[in-house]
Amino acid sequence: VAWQRFAETEQLVMHEATLLSELWRDSVVARPFMRDEIEKNLIAYAQSVIDDEWPAMAAQGRAHPQTERFYEHLWALTYHFEPSTKIQEAYMAEFLGRMNELSADRRLRVLHSRMEIHGVLWMVLLIGAVPTVAYPLLFSSRHAWVQVAVTGSVMLIVTLGLLVTLSLQTPFSGEVSIAPDAFREVLDSFHKRLLTDPSAWSPISP
């Protein structure tokens, strides 16, 4: 259960970062001033996720107000779309669809940051560990070291399983955690795209 949830959360993070890249592409057909604003906010949002929201999720399992502000501003920009051609209408529909996907991924990411394995499952794991470790003691051996080795190996496997479960239950904190590498990569791609964009860009103030 812990590994499945951890893997699902990692997929959510990668999908959310991918959506940011797709939103950048879709904004190309927007009017120049709107495109610039969208690009600024996509960069600001990705940077804030890395700098602000990741530590907030790891420490408190919640979204960060600064990241929320950039996210809401992206939605506010979509309300001013006024497509004048069929191509712009098509791109606007794609943009809105991806914004809805972004909203779902973002909400699920924040929710997953504070979800833990239920206490009942921990009770089952701990109670089940006792007979599992005791089971080899039912079989005697001529050599004491064989009995100790078998029992010790089973105990080690059970202990490692419990430790892995404990490490994976909080996907954004601890030694085993999901890093914002996907957002760093998409942020790097944004900056590279700006180098080929003739329009000037300056970061918006927080």
N, C-alpha and C positions, 0 to 999 in steps of 0.2 A: 504493500500500500504506500509506504513512504517513498520507495523508488519510483513508482508510477506517478505519484503526485509531483515529485521533483522533476521528472522528465517532462510532464505536462506543462509545468511552470516554465521550464527552459524553452519549450516550444512556443509558449505564449510570448516570451520576451523576444525571441527571434522573429516571430511573425509581426509583432508590434513595430520592431525596428524596420522590417521590410516594408511595412505599410507607409512609414515615413518617407522612404525612398520613392515609393509609387506616388504618393501625394505630391512630391516635388515634381515628378514627371508630368502629372496631370495638370499642374498649375501653369504649365508653359503657355497654354492657349488663353489664359486669363489676361485681362487688360494689364499693361505694364506695371502700373502702380499697385494693383492687387497682387500680381505675381511676386513683386518685390516684398510686399508685406507677408505673404504666405511663406516665402523662403526665409525671411528673417525669423518668423515665429517657429518654423520647423527646426531651424538651427537652435534657437533659444530653448525650445521644448526638449530637444535631444540633450543639450548641454545641461539643462536643469534636472533631467532624469538622472544623469550621471552624478552631478555634484550635490543635488539636494534630495531627490526622492529616494535614491538607493540607500543612503544612510538612514533616512526616516523610516523606510520599510524594515531595515535590519534592526533598528532600535525599538521602534514602536508599532510596526506593522500598519502604517498609515501613509496616505498620500501627503505630499508637501504643498503648502499653499502657493509657493512660487511656481511650481510646475503646473499646478491647477490653473493658475492665471494664464500661462501661455496656452494651455489646452483650451480654455474657454475663449481665448482670443482667436484661436484657429476656427472655432465654430462661429464666432461673430463675423469673421470674414466671409464665410460661406453664405451668410444671409444677404450679402451685398452683390452676389453674383447676378449679372444681367446678361445672359448669353444672347448674342445677336446672330449667330450662325448655327447651322446644324452640327458642325464640328464642336463648337463651344458647348452646345447642349449635351452632346454625347460625353464630352470630357467632364462637364459639370455633374452629370449623373454618376460617372465613375468616381469622381472626387467625393461626392456625398456618400456613395456606398462604402468607400474606403474609410471615410471619417467615422461612419457607424461601426465598422470593424475595429477601428482604432479605439473607439469608446469601449467596446466590449472587451478587447484585450487589456486595455488599461485597468478597467474595473476588476477583471479577473486577476490580473497581476497583483493589485493591491490586496484583494481578498486572500489570495494564496500566501501573501507575506505574513498573515497572522493566523493561518490555519495550522493546527497541530494534530497529531494522532490522538484519537479519543482515548480517554482513560481506561475504558473497557478493553480496548485492544492491548494497551500496555499491561493490564492485569492478566489477560490471556497469555501474553508473551512471557511474563515473569513466572506465572504459575506453571505454564508448560515447560519452562526451562528446568524446573526441579526434577520431574520424572525423566526428562531427556538425559540429564547428567547422571541420574541414578541408575538408568537402565543398564549400562555396562557392568554394574556391580552384581547383577544377577548371574553373570557368567564368570565362573572361577577359572583361574589359570595356574599352572604349576609354577610359573615364574611371576613373582610379585611385580617386577618392573614392567611386564607386559600389561598387567591390570592397571598399573599407575599410568602407563603411556596411553592406553585406550581411553580411560576415564578422563585424563588430562586433555587429550585431543578433542573429545566431545565437549568438554567444558570450554575449551578455547574457541571452538566453532560457535557455540551458543553465545558466548560473551562477545565475540566479534560481530555476530549478527545483531545483537542488542545495541552495540555501539554504533554500527552503521545506521540502524533505524533511528537512533537518537540524533545522529548528525544530519540525516536527510529530512527530518520533520520540519525544520525551519530553513527554507530554500535560500533566504537572503542573508543569513547570519551564520556564524560559526566557521570552522576550518573548511568544511565542505559546503560551499555556497555558490550561487549563480552570480557571476560577475557581469557588469554592464558592457561586456566586450562588443555585443551586437550593436549597441547604440554608439560606441566609440567608432566602430567601422563605418556606420552610416554617416556619422558626423564628419569623419575624414572625407568621405565621398562628397558630402555637401561642399566642403571647403575647396575640394579639387574642381568641382563644377563651377564654383564662383570664379575661379581663375580664368575660365573660358567664357564667362558671362561678361559682356561689355558694360552692363549696368552696374553702377556703383552700389556698394552695400556697406551698411554700418549697423552694428548691433543695437537692438532696442534697449532702452534703459529698463532695469528691473522695476 
